[in-house]
Amino acid sequence: MSSNREPGVVQGLFNPVTLLLAALLILVGCLPFAAAVMLYTLHSRAELSEAEVNAAKTATLLLRSFEQTIEPIDSLLQNFASTFDPSWTPQQTYDVLRAYSLPASIVQVAVIDREGIMVASNLAMPDGKRLDLSDREHFRVHRDRNVAHGELFISKPVLGRVSNTWTVQLTRALDDGHGHFGGVIVASYAISDFIDFYKKLRVEDDMLIALVGFDGIVRARAAGRTSFGDDISKSSAFTRIQGVHEAVYEFTSSLDGIERVGYMIKSERYPIFVVVAYSLEYVREQTRDFRAAIWGTALGLAVALLILVLLARRYLNMQNRLYTRELEGLARQREADVLGAISRVPGICVMQVNEDGPTLIGGAGSGPLSAALGRYLKGGRFQALSAGLKAPLVCSEHLSGAGQDLEVEMVVAPLRTIEAGERAEGARKEVVVFALDQTPRRMEENQLYQMSKLASLGEVATGLAHEINQPLGVIRLAATNALTGMKKGLPPEHLSGKLQRIIQQTERMSRIIDHMRIFGRKSDERLQPSEATAAVEGALQVVGAHFRLDNIDLSTRFEPALPEVLCRQDQLEQVIINLLQNARDALVEHRPDVSGAARRRIRIDVARESAATSPAMVRIEVADNAGGIPEGIIERVFQPFFTTKPPGKGTGLGLSVSFGIIRDHGGSLSVRNGPDGAVFTIRLPARGADTPPPSPPDAPPAIPAASDTPS
């Protein structure tokens, strides 16, 4: 029986509850982790957003602090510039400077004249020495009018020549009383004051707080490494802040290579902007505890849900197994009834085969088919055939029973049972065999094929009559000459020569008649070793004379030392005759003019084909110069009952039967268009090649048509 418990297995594998549980198992396993990933992503984004917001707040506060720090100093410079008298002596200037109350961050306040010479400083009384500061940036920008009149200039960090301290110079231009440049008032602001203040505000080692001028030069920078005077004018951050008031900072620093996130904001009063940024690693670190908690929760939840689903799955499996076993008996009985009904069809025998041997399913067990099949199923050949079988197998066998040979087509199907699925070790292996007796059909096919050969013989009778008429004429002429010689008393040698010629011609006639007798005899059922060239020569003996009458040049080319092929030679000759007659009909129809270059030609080539990846083959090609087959129908020429000939002149079976004959021999028949006409190619396995035996025919050969599809 085909699969005793297969309904239970199918129900267990594919019932909706099982599929729902499988989907639930995947969902349960993935959902907590998917939720954890989503929550972690949202939390990370929130941390980044919070870092940007905090940086923006800090940067705004620092910028306001800077502006509030610079504002009183700028007011002092403006006050001095408004009261400055170019006629003051250095001592008077010194006295004015000393009178100012300066914050601690201002290292020095000094006045430089229009020539760049320091006039006075609040650090020391004038001593008459000339200190030239004309090379300083904060002097040159005012002298060269590079700063708008009335604007405060904040210089790059410089080392003071008097104070010997790194400072930034806050400067304003002085008027000489006539509207011209009269010098510079300078307040030197200690850079350390900014750096110390920024360092106290940092919440982590790699946090960045920087004061940068519009020229891209850092005035003060507090990070893992404090610095000032760095040029960042080529950096991406400096490029982004150009043209805007504020911007998000998301860059890797060109100074220390640390990736940070933060904020940048410009002053609307002074040429300065402030940068505050946290290291990205620090921001991510803030999510570490959250990450550990969320992943731990997801893992615990997934494990708990998986255990719950597995327990539910186990329970449902037990329920399904009990249900399957209840249906098992009914399924076996139903399948037995189906197989029994099949076995009662005439000519069909059904057997179940297990380790105990074959068992007949339904029907009577006394027929020759069941007896022969039972003996075959017990043999080693069937055991080797069914060993390891995983899919249904279709094959044909010749069996002996009740004194006759039977041709049987079998379907061997493996069985899958509940027990075999549950017990991986030691499971019983069972197959079911459906056997169909093809012997009557094969006998009818052979008779039909024999009739087709006789029909072909009748068609070539005219050519044979011409072929035999030639030696008869030679015999008559030789006998007449011999009789005349005897009457004239010619020597015996004359008579002997004439008689020898008569013997040669009778032998020629005997060969032709013997071949026609062999060709018309019933085919042998077994394949025999034969030469492909012998089949070609036999076919030419049958139709050669007829082709000469039609003025067709028939040429052959045989490769030497060709291997033999296994075939039924008369059937192979019949195929070649069909191809030759098709070529002849095509030539007669499409080449009425047979003179010169337009002569009708048929070429037969027999050669060996071999390749490294395929077994050796013997190739027989039949080519004509009738112009070829139209491309629209070339793929249909081997279909039964397809013909291009007018009604009454073709059955459409010749090429179809020829295709089946070559296929039964384990070979192939194909067609293509050559340069001048159609080329039909027969390929047969060479004897001794590692090829499987020819498969049984799928359809019985029909009566071969002598000429079905013209080229």
BELGINOR-V847950 format. One record per residue. N is the residue number from 0. RES is the residue in three letters. SS is DSSP state (h for helix, s for strand, l for the rest). Layout:
BEGIN
n-><N N>
res-><RES RES>
ss-><SS SS>
END
This chain:
BEGIN
n-><0 1 2 3 4 5 6 7 8 9 10 11 12 13 14 15 16 17 18 19 20 21 22 23 24 25 26 27 28 29 30 31 32 33 34 35 36 37 38 39 40 41 42 43 44 45 46 47 48 49 50 51 52 53 54 55 56 57 58 59 60 61 62 63 64 65 66 67 68 69 70 71 72 73 74 75 76 77 78 79 80 81 82 83 84 85 86 87 88 89 90 91 92 93 94 95 96 97 98 99 100 101 102 103 104 105 106 107 108 109 110 111 112 113 114 115 116 117 118 119 120 121 122 123 124 125 126 127 128 129 130 131 132 133 134 135 136 137 138 139 140 141 142 143 144 145 146 147 148 149 150 151 152 153 154 155 156 157 158 159 160 161 162 163 164 165 166 167 168 169 170 171 172 173 174 175 176 177 178 179 180 181 182 183 184 185 186 187 188 189 190 191 192 193 194 195 196 197 198 199 200 201 202 203 204 205 206 207 208 209 210 211 212 213 214 215 216 217 218 219 220 221 222 223 224 225 226 227 228 229 230 231 232 233 234 235 236 237 238 239 240 241 242 243 244 245 246 247 248 249 250 251 252 253 254 255 256 257 258 259 260 261 262 263 264 265 266 267 268 269 270 271 272 273 274 275 276 277 278 279 280 281 282 283 284 285 286 287 288 289 290 291 292 293 294 295 296 297 298 299 300 301 302 303 304 305 306 307 308 309 310 311 312 313 314 315 316 317 318 319 320 321 322 323 324 325 326 327 328 329 330 331 332 333 334 335 336 337 338 339 340 341 342 343 344 345 346 347 348 349 350 351 352 353 354 355 356 357 358 359 360 361 362 363 364 365 366 367 368 369 370 371 372 373 374 375 376 377 378 379 380 381 382 383 384 385 386 387 388 389 390 391 392 393 394 395 396 397 398 399 400 401 402 403 404 405 406 407 408 409 410 411 412 413 414 415 416 417 418 419 420 421 422 423 424 425 426 427 428 429 430 431 432 433 434 435 436 437 438 439 440 441 442 443 444 445 446 447 448 449 450 451 452 453 454 455 456 457 458 459 460 461 462 463 464 465 466 467 468 469 470 471 472 473 474 475 476 477 478 479 480 481 482 483 484 485 486 487 488 489 490 491 492 493 494 495 496 497 498 499 500 501 502 503 504 505 506 507 508 509 510 511 512 513 514 515 516 517 518 519 520 521 522 523 524 525 526 527 528 529 530 531 532 533 534 535 536 537 538 539 540 541 542 543 544 545 546 547 548 549 550 551 552 553 554 555 556 557 558 559 560 561 562 563 564 565 566 567 568 569 570 571 572 573 574 575 576 577 578 579 580 581 582 583 584 585 586 587 588 589 590 591 592 593 594 595 596 597 598 599 600 601 602 603 604 605 606 607 608 609 610 611 612 613 614 615 616 617 618 619 620 621 622 623 624 625 626 627 628 629 630 631 632 633 634 635 636 637 638 639 640 641 642 643 644 645 646 647 648 649 650 651 652 653 654 655 656 657 658 659 660 661 662 663 664 665 666 667 668 669 670 671 672 673 674 675 676 677 678 679 680 681 682 683 684 685 686 687 688 689 690 691 692 693 694 695 696 697 698 699 700 701 702 703 704 705 706 707 708 709 710>
res-><MET SER SER ASN ARG GLU PRO GLY VAL VAL GLN GLY LEU PHE ASN PRO VAL THR LEU LEU LEU ALA ALA LEU LEU ILE LEU VAL GLY CYS LEU PRO PHE ALA ALA ALA VAL MET LEU TYR THR LEU HIS SER ARG ALA GLU LEU SER GLU ALA GLU VAL ASN ALA ALA LYS THR ALA THR LEU LEU LEU ARG SER PHE GLU GLN THR ILE GLU PRO ILE ASP SER LEU LEU GLN ASN PHE ALA SER THR PHE ASP PRO SER TRP THR PRO GLN GLN THR TYR ASP VAL LEU ARG ALA TYR SER LEU PRO ALA SER ILE VAL GLN VAL ALA VAL ILE ASP ARG GLU GLY ILE MET VAL ALA SER ASN LEU ALA MET PRO ASP GLY LYS ARG LEU ASP LEU SER ASP ARG GLU HIS PHE ARG VAL HIS ARG ASP ARG ASN VAL ALA HIS GLY GLU LEU PHE ILE SER LYS PRO VAL LEU GLY ARG VAL SER ASN THR TRP THR VAL GLN LEU THR ARG ALA LEU ASP ASP GLY HIS GLY HIS PHE GLY GLY VAL ILE VAL ALA SER TYR ALA ILE SER ASP PHE ILE ASP PHE TYR LYS LYS LEU ARG VAL GLU ASP ASP MET LEU ILE ALA LEU VAL GLY PHE ASP GLY ILE VAL ARG ALA ARG ALA ALA GLY ARG THR SER PHE GLY ASP ASP ILE SER LYS SER SER ALA PHE THR ARG ILE GLN GLY VAL HIS GLU ALA VAL TYR GLU PHE THR SER SER LEU ASP GLY ILE GLU ARG VAL GLY TYR MET ILE LYS SER GLU ARG TYR PRO ILE PHE VAL VAL VAL ALA TYR SER LEU GLU TYR VAL ARG GLU GLN THR ARG ASP PHE ARG ALA ALA ILE TRP GLY THR ALA LEU GLY LEU ALA VAL ALA LEU LEU ILE LEU VAL LEU LEU ALA ARG ARG TYR LEU ASN MET GLN ASN ARG LEU TYR THR ARG GLU LEU GLU GLY LEU ALA ARG GLN ARG GLU ALA ASP VAL LEU GLY ALA ILE SER ARG VAL PRO GLY ILE CYS VAL MET GLN VAL ASN GLU ASP GLY PRO THR LEU ILE GLY GLY ALA GLY SER GLY PRO LEU SER ALA ALA LEU GLY ARG TYR LEU LYS GLY GLY ARG PHE GLN ALA LEU SER ALA GLY LEU LYS ALA PRO LEU VAL CYS SER GLU HIS LEU SER GLY ALA GLY GLN ASP LEU GLU VAL GLU MET VAL VAL ALA PRO LEU ARG THR ILE GLU ALA GLY GLU ARG ALA GLU GLY ALA ARG LYS GLU VAL VAL VAL PHE ALA LEU ASP GLN THR PRO ARG ARG MET GLU GLU ASN GLN LEU TYR GLN MET SER LYS LEU ALA SER LEU GLY GLU VAL ALA THR GLY LEU ALA HIS GLU ILE ASN GLN PRO LEU GLY VAL ILE ARG LEU ALA ALA THR ASN ALA LEU THR GLY MET LYS LYS GLY LEU PRO PRO GLU HIS LEU SER GLY LYS LEU GLN ARG ILE ILE GLN GLN THR GLU ARG MET SER ARG ILE ILE ASP HIS MET ARG ILE PHE GLY ARG LYS SER ASP GLU ARG LEU GLN PRO SER GLU ALA THR ALA ALA VAL GLU GLY ALA LEU GLN VAL VAL GLY ALA HIS PHE ARG LEU ASP ASN ILE ASP LEU SER THR ARG PHE GLU PRO ALA LEU PRO GLU VAL LEU CYS ARG GLN ASP GLN LEU GLU GLN VAL ILE ILE ASN LEU LEU GLN ASN ALA ARG ASP ALA LEU VAL GLU HIS ARG PRO ASP VAL SER GLY ALA ALA ARG ARG ARG ILE ARG ILE ASP VAL ALA ARG GLU SER ALA ALA THR SER PRO ALA MET VAL ARG ILE GLU VAL ALA ASP ASN ALA GLY GLY ILE PRO GLU GLY ILE ILE GLU ARG VAL PHE GLN PRO PHE PHE THR THR LYS PRO PRO GLY LYS GLY THR GLY LEU GLY LEU SER VAL SER PHE GLY ILE ILE ARG ASP HIS GLY GLY SER LEU SER VAL ARG ASN GLY PRO ASP GLY ALA VAL PHE THR ILE ARG LEU PRO ALA ARG GLY ALA ASP THR PRO PRO PRO SER PRO PRO ASP ALA PRO PRO ALA ILE PRO ALA ALA SER ASP THR PRO SER>
ss-><l l l l l h h h h h h h h h l h h h h h h h h h h h h h h h h h h h h h h h h h h h h h h h h h h h h h h h h h h h h h h h h h h h h h h h h h h h h h h h h h h h h l l l l l l h h h h h h h h h h l l l l l l s s s s s s s s l l l s s s s s l l s l l l l l l l s l l l l h h h h h h h l l l l l l l l l s s l l l s s l l l l l l s s s s s s s s s s l l l l l s s s s s s s s s s h h h h h h h h h h h l l l l l l s s s s s s l l l s s s s s s l l l l s l l l s l l l l h h h h h h l l l l s s s s s s s l l l l l l s s s s s s s s l l l l l s s s s s s s s h h h h h h l l h h h h h h h h h h h h h h h h h h h h h h h h h h h h h h h h h h h h h h h h h h h h h h h h h h h h h h h h l l l l s s s s s s s l l s s s s l l l l l l l h h h h h h h h h h h l h h h h h h h l l l l l l s s s s s s s s s l l s s s s s s s s s s s l l l h h h h h l l l l l l l l s s s s s s s l h h h h h h h h h h h h h h h h h h h h h l h h h h h h h h h h h h h h h h h h h h h h h h h h h h l l l h h h h h h h h h h h h h h h h h h h h h h h h h h h h h l l l l l l l s s s l h h h h h h h h h h h h h h h h h h l l s s s s s s s l l l l l l s s s l h h h h h h h h h h h h h h h h h h h h h h l l l l l h h h l s s s s s s s s s s s s l l s s s s s s s s s s s l l l l l l l l l h h h l l l l l l l l l l l l l l l l l h h h h h h h h h h h l l l s s s s s s l l l l s s s s s s s s s l l l l l l l l l l l l l l l l l l l l l l l l l>
END
